[in-house]
Amino acid sequence: MNPSRIVTVGVLLVGLAAQPAVARAQQPPAPAPLPQARGGEDAPALNAAQIQRWFEAFTVLQAQEALQLSEGQYGRFVTRLKALQETRRNHMQTHTKILADLRRLTNPQTGNNDEGSITERLKALREEDDRAAADLRKAYEGVDDTLDVRQQARFRLFEERMEQQKLELLMRARQNARAATRGRKEK
Protein backbone atom coordinates (compact mmCIF):
# COMPACT_ATOMS: atom_id res chain seq x y z
CA MET A 1 0.00 0.00 0.00
CA ASN A 2 1.22 3.49 -0.86
CA PRO A 3 2.80 5.16 2.22
CA SER A 4 0.81 8.37 1.66
CA ARG A 5 -2.43 6.35 1.74
CA ILE A 6 -1.33 4.71 4.99
CA VAL A 7 -0.76 8.10 6.58
CA THR A 8 -4.02 9.51 5.20
CA VAL A 9 -6.11 6.61 6.46
CA GLY A 10 -4.36 6.70 9.83
CA VAL A 11 -5.04 10.42 10.18
CA LEU A 12 -8.67 9.89 9.14
CA LEU A 13 -9.12 7.11 11.71
CA VAL A 14 -7.55 9.16 14.49
CA GLY A 15 -9.66 12.17 13.50
CA LEU A 16 -12.84 10.14 13.66
CA ALA A 17 -11.97 8.80 17.08
CA ALA A 18 -11.13 12.24 18.40
CA GLN A 19 -14.39 13.89 17.38
CA PRO A 20 -17.07 13.92 20.06
CA ALA A 21 -20.07 11.83 19.01
CA VAL A 22 -22.47 14.67 19.79
CA ALA A 23 -20.66 17.08 17.48
CA ARG A 24 -20.65 14.50 14.68
CA ALA A 25 -24.36 13.83 15.15
CA GLN A 26 -25.21 17.55 14.95
CA GLN A 27 -23.18 18.33 11.84
CA PRO A 28 -23.10 16.45 8.56
CA PRO A 29 -19.62 15.05 8.02
CA ALA A 30 -17.46 16.91 5.55
CA PRO A 31 -15.96 14.58 2.97
CA ALA A 32 -12.34 13.83 3.72
CA PRO A 33 -9.90 14.56 0.90
CA LEU A 34 -8.88 11.66 -1.28
CA PRO A 35 -5.31 10.52 -0.78
CA GLN A 36 -3.01 11.64 -3.55
CA ALA A 37 -0.70 9.26 -5.33
CA ARG A 38 2.71 10.30 -6.64
CA GLY A 39 2.43 12.61 -9.59
CA GLY A 40 -0.73 14.30 -8.27
CA GLU A 41 -3.17 11.73 -9.61
CA ASP A 42 -5.96 10.39 -7.45
CA ALA A 43 -5.06 7.18 -5.65
CA PRO A 44 -7.58 4.36 -5.96
CA ALA A 45 -10.17 4.43 -3.21
CA LEU A 46 -9.77 2.02 -0.35
CA ASN A 47 -12.22 -0.86 -0.50
CA ALA A 48 -14.39 -2.04 2.37
CA ALA A 49 -12.06 -4.94 3.25
CA GLN A 50 -9.07 -2.58 3.51
CA ILE A 51 -11.04 -0.18 5.67
CA GLN A 52 -12.12 -3.11 7.87
CA ARG A 53 -8.48 -4.18 8.36
CA TRP A 54 -7.39 -0.63 9.15
CA PHE A 55 -10.20 -0.22 11.60
CA GLU A 56 -9.38 -3.50 13.34
CA ALA A 57 -5.81 -2.29 13.82
CA PHE A 58 -7.07 1.06 15.05
CA THR A 59 -9.38 -0.71 17.52
CA VAL A 60 -6.47 -2.67 18.96
CA LEU A 61 -4.52 0.56 19.42
CA GLN A 62 -7.41 2.33 21.15
CA ALA A 63 -8.38 -0.56 23.43
CA GLN A 64 -5.66 -0.18 26.05
CA GLU A 65 -6.69 3.35 26.96
CA ALA A 66 -10.45 2.80 26.56
CA LEU A 67 -10.44 -0.28 28.79
CA GLN A 68 -7.68 0.93 31.11
CA LEU A 69 -5.75 -2.30 30.60
CA SER A 70 -2.71 -3.00 32.71
CA GLU A 71 0.54 -3.86 30.95
CA GLY A 72 0.07 -7.45 32.09
CA GLN A 73 -3.39 -7.69 30.54
CA TYR A 74 -2.58 -5.99 27.27
CA GLY A 75 -0.65 -8.77 25.50
CA ARG A 76 -3.19 -11.49 26.27
CA PHE A 77 -6.08 -9.15 25.48
CA VAL A 78 -4.67 -8.15 22.08
CA THR A 79 -4.07 -11.77 21.10
CA ARG A 80 -7.64 -12.70 21.96
CA LEU A 81 -9.14 -9.55 20.43
CA LYS A 82 -7.37 -10.33 17.15
CA ALA A 83 -8.74 -13.89 17.32
CA LEU A 84 -12.24 -12.45 17.82
CA GLN A 85 -11.78 -10.11 14.86
CA GLU A 86 -10.48 -12.95 12.67
CA THR A 87 -13.41 -15.18 13.67
CA ARG A 88 -15.86 -12.41 12.83
CA ARG A 89 -14.18 -11.66 9.49
CA ASN A 90 -13.99 -15.31 8.41
CA HIS A 91 -17.63 -15.96 9.19
CA MET A 92 -18.70 -12.76 7.44
CA GLN A 93 -16.80 -13.79 4.31
CA THR A 94 -18.44 -17.23 4.30
CA HIS A 95 -21.86 -15.74 5.00
CA THR A 96 -21.43 -13.24 2.14
CA LYS A 97 -20.32 -15.99 -0.26
CA ILE A 98 -23.38 -18.10 0.53
CA LEU A 99 -25.64 -15.08 0.04
CA ALA A 100 -23.99 -14.43 -3.35
CA ASP A 101 -24.70 -18.07 -4.29
CA LEU A 102 -28.34 -17.61 -3.29
CA ARG A 103 -28.54 -14.36 -5.25
CA ARG A 104 -27.15 -16.11 -8.33
CA LEU A 105 -29.43 -19.14 -7.93
CA THR A 106 -32.57 -17.04 -7.50
CA ASN A 107 -31.85 -14.36 -10.11
CA PRO A 108 -34.86 -14.39 -12.45
CA GLN A 109 -32.67 -13.68 -15.48
CA THR A 110 -29.79 -16.08 -14.88
CA GLY A 111 -30.89 -18.42 -12.08
CA ASN A 112 -31.81 -21.97 -12.90
CA ASN A 113 -34.52 -22.27 -10.22
CA ASP A 114 -32.96 -25.53 -9.01
CA GLU A 115 -34.80 -25.93 -5.71
CA GLY A 116 -32.34 -28.59 -4.54
CA SER A 117 -29.40 -26.21 -4.91
CA ILE A 118 -31.32 -23.39 -3.24
CA THR A 119 -32.31 -25.65 -0.36
CA GLU A 120 -28.69 -26.79 0.05
CA ARG A 121 -27.41 -23.19 0.18
CA LEU A 122 -30.13 -22.20 2.67
CA LYS A 123 -29.08 -25.12 4.87
CA ALA A 124 -25.43 -24.06 4.53
CA LEU A 125 -26.40 -20.51 5.54
CA ARG A 126 -28.20 -21.73 8.67
CA GLU A 127 -25.25 -23.96 9.58
CA GLU A 128 -22.79 -21.10 9.04
CA ASP A 129 -24.88 -18.77 11.21
CA ASP A 130 -25.02 -21.42 13.98
CA ARG A 131 -21.27 -22.05 13.71
CA ALA A 132 -20.59 -18.29 13.78
CA ALA A 133 -22.68 -17.83 16.92
CA ALA A 134 -20.81 -20.63 18.72
CA ASP A 135 -17.38 -19.46 17.54
CA LEU A 136 -18.08 -15.85 18.47
CA ARG A 137 -19.34 -16.86 21.90
CA LYS A 138 -16.10 -18.79 22.46
CA ALA A 139 -13.98 -15.87 21.19
CA TYR A 140 -15.81 -13.43 23.49
CA GLU A 141 -15.22 -15.78 26.42
CA GLY A 142 -11.51 -15.69 25.57
CA VAL A 143 -11.49 -11.89 25.57
CA ASP A 144 -13.55 -11.76 28.78
CA ASP A 145 -11.08 -14.09 30.53
CA THR A 146 -8.47 -11.33 30.24
CA LEU A 147 -10.74 -8.61 31.69
CA ASP A 148 -12.39 -7.86 34.99
CA VAL A 149 -16.16 -7.34 35.08
CA ARG A 150 -15.95 -3.56 34.71
CA GLN A 151 -13.60 -3.90 31.73
CA GLN A 152 -15.93 -6.47 30.13
CA ALA A 153 -18.75 -3.93 30.25
CA ARG A 154 -16.46 -1.18 28.93
CA PHE A 155 -15.35 -3.50 26.13
CA ARG A 156 -18.94 -3.99 24.95
CA LEU A 157 -19.47 -0.20 24.96
CA PHE A 158 -16.11 0.32 23.27
CA GLU A 159 -17.01 -2.15 20.52
CA GLU A 160 -20.30 -0.39 19.91
CA ARG A 161 -18.55 2.98 19.61
CA MET A 162 -15.93 1.52 17.27
CA GLU A 163 -18.65 -0.03 15.09
CA GLN A 164 -20.41 3.35 14.80
CA GLN A 165 -17.15 5.03 13.85
CA LYS A 166 -16.43 2.32 11.27
CA LEU A 167 -19.82 2.85 9.65
CA GLU A 168 -19.19 6.60 9.52
CA LEU A 169 -15.80 5.97 7.92
CA LEU A 170 -17.31 3.66 5.31
CA MET A 171 -19.98 6.26 4.51
CA ARG A 172 -17.28 8.90 4.06
CA ALA A 173 -15.28 6.57 1.83
CA ARG A 174 -18.36 6.04 -0.35
CA GLN A 175 -19.01 9.79 -0.48
CA ASN A 176 -15.38 10.36 -1.51
CA ALA A 177 -15.62 7.68 -4.18
CA ARG A 178 -18.82 9.25 -5.57
CA ALA A 179 -17.26 12.73 -5.47
CA ALA A 180 -14.16 11.46 -7.26
CA THR A 181 -16.30 9.78 -9.91
CA ARG A 182 -18.32 12.97 -10.43
CA GLY A 183 -15.11 14.99 -10.59
CA ARG A 184 -13.63 12.74 -13.29
CA LYS A 185 -16.87 12.93 -15.32
CA GLU A 186 -16.92 16.74 -15.12
CA LYS A 187 -13.31 17.09 -16.42
PASEBA-1860 file (N, C-alpha, C; in nm, 3 decimals):
! residues 187
1> MNPSRIVT> 0.085/-0.117/0.000/0.000/0.000/0.000/0.090/0.123/0.000 ~ 0.050/0.224/-0.075/0.122/0.349/-0.086/0.138/0.413/0.051 ~ 0.259/0.456/0.089/0.280/0.516/0.222/0.193/0.638/0.247 ~ 0.165/0.719/0.143/0.081/0.837/0.166/-0.062/0.796/0.198 ~ -0.109/0.684/0.141/-0.243/0.635/0.174/-0.247/0.584/0.317 ~ -0.139/0.520/0.361/-0.133/0.471/0.499/-0.147/0.587/0.596 ~ -0.071/0.693/0.570/-0.076/0.810/0.658/-0.213/0.874/0.654 ~ -0.271/0.888/0.533/-0.402/0.951/0.520/-0.509/0.874/0.594
9> VGVLLVGL> -0.511/0.742/0.578/-0.611/0.661/0.646/-0.589/0.666/0.797 ~ -0.465/0.660/0.840/-0.436/0.670/0.983/-0.485/0.801/1.042 ~ -0.459/0.911/0.972/-0.504/1.042/1.018/-0.657/1.047/1.021 ~ -0.721/0.992/0.919/-0.867/0.989/0.914/-0.923/0.909/1.031 ~ -0.865/0.793/1.060/-0.912/0.711/1.171/-0.895/0.783/1.305 ~ -0.779/0.845/1.324/-0.755/0.916/1.449/-0.851/1.035/1.459 ~ -0.874/1.104/1.349/-0.966/1.217/1.350/-1.107/1.176/1.385 ~ -1.151/1.064/1.332/-1.284/1.014/1.366/-1.294/0.981/1.513
17> AAQPAVAR> -1.193/0.920/1.567/-1.197/0.880/1.708/-1.193/1.002/1.799 ~ -1.128/1.107/1.755/-1.113/1.224/1.840/-1.237/1.313/1.843 ~ -1.320/1.304/1.741/-1.439/1.389/1.738/-1.541/1.342/1.839 ~ -1.599/1.434/1.916/-1.707/1.392/2.006/-1.827/1.345/1.926 ~ -1.892/1.241/1.971/-2.007/1.183/1.901/-2.119/1.284/1.886 ~ -2.140/1.369/1.985/-2.247/1.467/1.979/-2.222/1.565/1.866 ~ -2.099/1.612/1.853/-2.066/1.708/1.748/-2.086/1.645/1.611 ~ -2.046/1.519/1.596/-2.065/1.450/1.468/-2.211/1.431/1.437
25> AQQPPAPA> -2.293/1.405/1.538/-2.436/1.383/1.515/-2.505/1.512/1.476 ~ -2.456/1.627/1.522/-2.521/1.755/1.495/-2.481/1.813/1.361 ~ -2.366/1.777/1.309/-2.318/1.833/1.184/-2.298/1.722/1.083 ~ -2.339/1.746/0.957/-2.310/1.645/0.856/-2.160/1.638/0.834 ~ -2.107/1.517/0.817/-1.962/1.505/0.802/-1.916/1.566/0.670 ~ -1.806/1.638/0.677/-1.746/1.691/0.555/-1.664/1.579/0.491 ~ -1.674/1.564/0.360/-1.596/1.458/0.297/-1.446/1.480/0.319 ~ -1.378/1.375/0.355/-1.234/1.383/0.372/-1.169/1.386/0.235
33> PLPQARGG> -1.054/1.452/0.220/-0.990/1.456/0.090/-0.940/1.317/0.050 ~ -0.940/1.293/-0.078/-0.888/1.166/-0.128/-0.737/1.168/-0.117 ~ -0.677/1.055/-0.082/-0.531/1.052/-0.078/-0.475/1.072/-0.218 ~ -0.363/1.139/-0.227/-0.301/1.164/-0.355/-0.186/1.066/-0.378 ~ -0.180/1.013/-0.496/-0.070/0.926/-0.533/0.044/1.013/-0.585 ~ 0.159/0.955/-0.608/0.271/1.030/-0.664/0.229/1.084/-0.801 ~ 0.276/1.202/-0.831/0.243/1.261/-0.959/0.113/1.338/-0.956 ~ 0.046/1.350/-0.839/-0.073/1.430/-0.827/-0.201/1.362/-0.870
41> EDAPALNA> -0.195/1.240/-0.918/-0.317/1.173/-0.961/-0.388/1.114/-0.841 ~ -0.519/1.096/-0.855/-0.596/1.039/-0.745/-0.557/0.894/-0.724 ~ -0.534/0.858/-0.598/-0.506/0.718/-0.565/-0.637/0.641/-0.568 ~ -0.633/0.512/-0.598/-0.758/0.436/-0.596/-0.817/0.436/-0.456 ~ -0.948/0.442/-0.450/-1.017/0.443/-0.321/-0.993/0.312/-0.247 ~ -0.988/0.322/-0.116/-0.977/0.202/-0.035/-1.107/0.125/-0.043 ~ -1.099/-0.007/-0.048/-1.222/-0.086/-0.050/-1.264/-0.119/0.092 ~ -1.383/-0.176/0.105/-1.439/-0.204/0.237/-1.351/-0.299/0.318
49> AQIQRWFE> -1.291/-0.399/0.252/-1.206/-0.494/0.325/-1.082/-0.425/0.381 ~ -1.024/-0.333/0.303/-0.907/-0.258/0.351/-0.944/-0.169/0.469 ~ -1.058/-0.103/0.457/-1.104/-0.018/0.567/-1.129/-0.102/0.691 ~ -1.187/-0.221/0.674/-1.212/-0.311/0.787/-1.080/-0.347/0.856 ~ -0.979/-0.382/0.779/-0.848/-0.418/0.836/-0.787/-0.299/0.910 ~ -0.792/-0.181/0.850/-0.739/-0.063/0.915/-0.812/-0.037/1.045 ~ -0.942/-0.052/1.041/-1.020/-0.022/1.160/-0.994/-0.124/1.270 ~ -0.973/-0.249/1.233/-0.938/-0.350/1.334/-0.807/-0.313/1.402
57> AFTVLQAQ> -0.710/-0.270/1.324/-0.581/-0.229/1.382/-0.599/-0.107/1.471 ~ -0.679/-0.013/1.426/-0.707/0.106/1.505/-0.775/0.069/1.637 ~ -0.868/-0.026/1.632/-0.938/-0.071/1.752/-0.840/-0.128/1.854 ~ -0.747/-0.209/1.806/-0.647/-0.267/1.896/-0.566/-0.156/1.963 ~ -0.530/-0.054/1.885/-0.452/0.056/1.942/-0.530/0.136/2.046 ~ -0.659/0.153/2.025/-0.741/0.233/2.115/-0.785/0.157/2.240 ~ -0.782/0.026/2.236/-0.838/-0.056/2.343/-0.769/-0.037/2.477 ~ -0.637/-0.026/2.478/-0.566/-0.018/2.605/-0.613/0.102/2.687
65> EALQLSEG> -0.625/0.215/2.623/-0.669/0.335/2.696/-0.818/0.325/2.730 ~ -0.900/0.284/2.634/-1.045/0.280/2.656/-1.083/0.184/2.767 ~ -1.011/0.074/2.778/-1.044/-0.028/2.879/-0.957/-0.016/3.003 ~ -0.861/0.075/2.999/-0.768/0.093/3.111/-0.701/-0.040/3.145 ~ -0.643/-0.101/3.043/-0.575/-0.230/3.060/-0.439/-0.210/3.124 ~ -0.405/-0.301/3.213/-0.271/-0.300/3.271/-0.175/-0.356/3.166 ~ -0.047/-0.332/3.186/0.054/-0.386/3.095/0.046/-0.538/3.089 ~ 0.018/-0.599/3.204/0.007/-0.745/3.209/-0.111/-0.799/3.132
73> QYGRFVTR> -0.219/-0.726/3.127/-0.339/-0.769/3.054/-0.326/-0.749/2.904 ~ -0.255/-0.645/2.865/-0.258/-0.599/2.727/-0.219/-0.708/2.626 ~ -0.111/-0.776/2.646/-0.065/-0.877/2.550/-0.167/-0.988/2.528 ~ -0.217/-1.043/2.637/-0.319/-1.149/2.627/-0.446/-1.096/2.562 ~ -0.487/-0.975/2.603/-0.608/-0.915/2.548/-0.596/-0.898/2.397 ~ -0.485/-0.840/2.351/-0.467/-0.815/2.208/-0.472/-0.945/2.129 ~ -0.406/-1.048/2.178/-0.407/-1.177/2.110/-0.550/-1.229/2.095 ~ -0.627/-1.219/2.200/-0.764/-1.270/2.196/-0.858/-1.178/2.118
81> LKALQETR> -0.833/-1.048/2.124/-0.914/-0.955/2.043/-0.890/-0.982/1.895 ~ -0.766/-1.003/1.856/-0.737/-1.033/1.715/-0.802/-1.165/1.673 ~ -0.805/-1.262/1.763/-0.874/-1.389/1.732/-1.024/-1.365/1.713 ~ -1.083/-1.281/1.797/-1.224/-1.245/1.782/-1.248/-1.177/1.648 ~ -1.163/-1.082/1.613/-1.178/-1.011/1.486/-1.164/-1.106/1.367 ~ -1.069/-1.197/1.375/-1.048/-1.295/1.267/-1.168/-1.389/1.255 ~ -1.222/-1.431/1.367/-1.341/-1.518/1.367/-1.457/-1.444/1.300 ~ -1.477/-1.322/1.340/-1.586/-1.241/1.283/-1.569/-1.224/1.132
89> RNHMQTHT> -1.447/-1.190/1.090/-1.418/-1.166/0.949/-1.437/-1.293/0.867 ~ -1.387/-1.405/0.916/-1.399/-1.531/0.841/-1.545/-1.571/0.824 ~ -1.622/-1.559/0.930/-1.763/-1.596/0.919/-1.838/-1.500/0.827 ~ -1.804/-1.373/0.831/-1.870/-1.276/0.744/-1.839/-1.307/0.597 ~ -1.716/-1.345/0.568/-1.680/-1.379/0.431/-1.758/-1.501/0.383 ~ -1.769/-1.603/0.467/-1.844/-1.723/0.430/-1.991/-1.691/0.413 ~ -2.045/-1.614/0.505/-2.186/-1.574/0.500/-2.214/-1.498/0.369 ~ -2.127/-1.404/0.336/-2.143/-1.324/0.214/-2.135/-1.411/0.089
97> KILADLRR> -2.045/-1.509/0.090/-2.032/-1.599/-0.026/-2.159/-1.681/-0.045 ~ -2.215/-1.731/0.063/-2.338/-1.810/0.053/-2.453/-1.722/0.003 ~ -2.461/-1.599/0.052/-2.564/-1.508/0.004/-2.547/-1.479/-0.146 ~ -2.424/-1.465/-0.191/-2.399/-1.443/-0.335/-2.446/-1.565/-0.415 ~ -2.421/-1.685/-0.362/-2.470/-1.807/-0.429/-2.622/-1.805/-0.439 ~ -2.688/-1.768/-0.329/-2.834/-1.761/-0.329/-2.884/-1.655/-0.427 ~ -2.816/-1.543/-0.432/-2.854/-1.436/-0.525/-2.845/-1.487/-0.669 ~ -2.735/-1.556/-0.699/-2.715/-1.611/-0.833/-2.820/-1.716/-0.865
105> LTNPQTGN> -2.846/-1.805/-0.770/-2.943/-1.914/-0.793/-3.086/-1.865/-0.808 ~ -3.119/-1.753/-0.747/-3.257/-1.704/-0.750/-3.277/-1.587/-0.845 ~ -3.174/-1.546/-0.916/-3.185/-1.436/-1.011/-3.281/-1.478/-1.122 ~ -3.387/-1.401/-1.143/-3.486/-1.439/-1.245/-3.428/-1.446/-1.386 ~ -3.323/-1.370/-1.414/-3.267/-1.368/-1.548/-3.162/-1.475/-1.571 ~ -3.087/-1.512/-1.468/-2.979/-1.608/-1.488/-2.989/-1.731/-1.399 ~ -3.076/-1.728/-1.299/-3.089/-1.842/-1.208/-3.153/-1.960/-1.278 ~ -3.125/-2.077/-1.227/-3.181/-2.197/-1.290/-3.300/-2.253/-1.213
113> NDEGSITE> -3.338/-2.185/-1.104/-3.452/-2.227/-1.022/-3.441/-2.372/-0.975 ~ -3.319/-2.418/-0.953/-3.296/-2.553/-0.901/-3.323/-2.551/-0.751 ~ -3.440/-2.598/-0.712/-3.480/-2.593/-0.571/-3.386/-2.674/-0.482 ~ -3.329/-2.781/-0.533/-3.234/-2.859/-0.454/-3.111/-2.778/-0.418 ~ -3.058/-2.705/-0.516/-2.940/-2.621/-0.491/-2.973/-2.508/-0.395 ~ -3.090/-2.448/-0.413/-3.132/-2.339/-0.324/-3.148/-2.391/-0.182 ~ -3.212/-2.505/-0.168/-3.231/-2.565/-0.036/-3.097/-2.595/0.030 ~ -3.002/-2.647/-0.048/-2.869/-2.679/0.005/-2.798/-2.553/0.053
121> RLKALREE> -2.808/-2.444/-0.023/-2.741/-2.319/0.018/-2.810/-2.257/0.139 ~ -2.942/-2.269/0.148/-3.013/-2.220/0.267/-2.969/-2.298/0.391 ~ -2.955/-2.429/0.375/-2.908/-2.512/0.487/-2.765/-2.472/0.526 ~ -2.681/-2.449/0.426/-2.543/-2.406/0.453/-2.541/-2.272/0.525 ~ -2.632/-2.182/0.489/-2.640/-2.051/0.554/-2.679/-2.066/0.701 ~ -2.779/-2.150/0.727/-2.820/-2.173/0.867/-2.705/-2.235/0.948 ~ -2.637/-2.332/0.889/-2.525/-2.396/0.958/-2.412/-2.297/0.984 ~ -2.384/-2.212/0.887/-2.279/-2.110/0.904/-2.317/-2.012/1.014
129> DDRAAADL> -2.443/-1.970/1.016/-2.488/-1.877/1.121/-2.478/-1.942/1.259 ~ -2.514/-2.070/1.270/-2.502/-2.142/1.398/-2.355/-2.154/1.439 ~ -2.270/-2.190/1.343/-2.127/-2.205/1.371/-2.068/-2.070/1.413 ~ -2.109/-1.963/1.345/-2.059/-1.829/1.378/-2.097/-1.791/1.521 ~ -2.222/-1.818/1.557/-2.268/-1.783/1.692/-2.184/-1.856/1.797 ~ -2.161/-1.984/1.775/-2.081/-2.063/1.872/-1.936/-2.015/1.876 ~ -1.878/-1.991/1.759/-1.738/-1.946/1.754/-1.721/-1.807/1.815 ~ -1.816/-1.719/1.789/-1.808/-1.585/1.847/-1.826/-1.588/1.998
137> RKAYEGVD> -1.915/-1.673/2.045/-1.934/-1.686/2.190/-1.803/-1.732/2.255 ~ -1.737/-1.828/2.193/-1.610/-1.879/2.246/-1.502/-1.770/2.241 ~ -1.498/-1.694/2.131/-1.398/-1.587/2.119/-1.423/-1.477/2.222 ~ -1.549/-1.443/2.246/-1.581/-1.343/2.349/-1.542/-1.394/2.488 ~ -1.563/-1.522/2.513/-1.522/-1.578/2.642/-1.372/-1.565/2.660 ~ -1.296/-1.586/2.551/-1.151/-1.569/2.557/-1.112/-1.427/2.591 ~ -1.176/-1.330/2.528/-1.149/-1.189/2.557/-1.187/-1.160/2.702 ~ -1.307/-1.204/2.743/-1.355/-1.176/2.878/-1.263/-1.235/2.985
145> DTLDVRQQ> -1.200/-1.347/2.955/-1.108/-1.409/3.053/-0.990/-1.318/3.087 ~ -0.960/-1.223/2.999/-0.847/-1.133/3.024/-0.889/-1.005/3.097 ~ -1.021/-0.986/3.115/-1.074/-0.861/3.169/-1.149/-0.883/3.299 ~ -1.151/-0.780/3.383/-1.239/-0.786/3.499/-1.380/-0.747/3.454 ~ -1.476/-0.756/3.544/-1.616/-0.734/3.508/-1.640/-0.592/3.453 ~ -1.579/-0.494/3.516/-1.595/-0.356/3.471/-1.538/-0.340/3.330 ~ -1.422/-0.398/3.305/-1.360/-0.390/3.173/-1.443/-0.465/3.068 ~ -1.506/-0.575/3.108/-1.593/-0.647/3.013/-1.707/-0.557/2.967
153> ARFRLFEE> -1.767/-0.485/3.060/-1.875/-0.393/3.025/-1.822/-0.280/2.937 ~ -1.706/-0.225/2.973/-1.646/-0.118/2.893/-1.610/-0.168/2.753 ~ -1.569/-0.294/2.743/-1.535/-0.350/2.613/-1.657/-0.355/2.522 ~ -1.772/-0.394/2.576/-1.894/-0.399/2.495/-1.931/-0.258/2.446 ~ -1.919/-0.159/2.535/-1.947/-0.020/2.496/-1.844/0.030/2.395 ~ -1.720/-0.005/2.417/-1.611/0.032/2.327/-1.635/-0.026/2.188 ~ -1.673/-0.153/2.181/-1.701/-0.215/2.052/-1.815/-0.145/1.979 ~ -1.917/-0.109/2.052/-2.030/-0.039/1.991/-1.985/0.095/1.933
161> RMEQQKLE> -1.905/0.169/2.009/-1.855/0.298/1.961/-1.766/0.279/1.838 ~ -1.681/0.178/1.841/-1.593/0.152/1.727/-1.675/0.114/1.603 ~ -1.780/0.037/1.622/-1.865/-0.003/1.509/-1.932/0.119/1.448 ~ -1.980/0.211/1.530/-2.041/0.335/1.480/-1.940/0.417/1.402 ~ -1.819/0.427/1.454/-1.715/0.503/1.385/-1.677/0.437/1.253 ~ -1.674/0.303/1.250/-1.643/0.232/1.127/-1.749/0.259/1.021 ~ -1.875/0.257/1.060/-1.982/0.285/0.965/-1.971/0.427/0.911 ~ -1.938/0.522/0.996/-1.919/0.660/0.952/-1.803/0.668/0.852
169> LLMRARQN> -1.696/0.597/0.881/-1.580/0.597/0.792/-1.616/0.537/0.657 ~ -1.690/0.428/0.658/-1.731/0.366/0.531/-1.822/0.460/0.451 ~ -1.910/0.530/0.520/-1.998/0.626/0.451/-1.915/0.738/0.389 ~ -1.815/0.786/0.461/-1.728/0.890/0.406/-1.650/0.838/0.286 ~ -1.602/0.715/0.295/-1.528/0.657/0.183/-1.618/0.648/0.060 ~ -1.742/0.610/0.078/-1.836/0.604/-0.035/-1.862/0.742/-0.091 ~ -1.880/0.842/-0.002/-1.901/0.979/-0.048/-1.781/1.027/-0.129 ~ -1.660/0.997/-0.081/-1.538/1.036/-0.151/-1.530/0.968/-0.287
177> ARAATRGR> -1.566/0.842/-0.291/-1.562/0.768/-0.418/-1.661/0.829/-0.517 ~ -1.781/0.862/-0.469/-1.882/0.925/-0.557/-1.833/1.061/-0.604 ~ -1.777/1.141/-0.512/-1.726/1.273/-0.547/-1.614/1.262/-0.649 ~ -1.527/1.166/-0.632/-1.416/1.146/-0.726/-1.469/1.105/-0.864 ~ -1.571/1.019/-0.864/-1.630/0.978/-0.991/-1.696/1.096/-1.061 ~ -1.769/1.177/-0.986/-1.832/1.297/-1.043/-1.725/1.393/-1.094 ~ -1.619/1.409/-1.019/-1.511/1.499/-1.059/-1.444/1.456/-1.188 ~ -1.424/1.326/-1.205/-1.363/1.274/-1.329/-1.459/1.293/-1.447
185> KEK> -1.589/1.278/-1.423/-1.687/1.293/-1.532/-1.697/1.438/-1.576 ~ -1.679/1.532/-1.482/-1.692/1.674/-1.512/-1.570/1.728/-1.586 ~ -1.457/1.659/-1.578/-1.331/1.709/-1.642/-1.334/1.688/-1.790
END
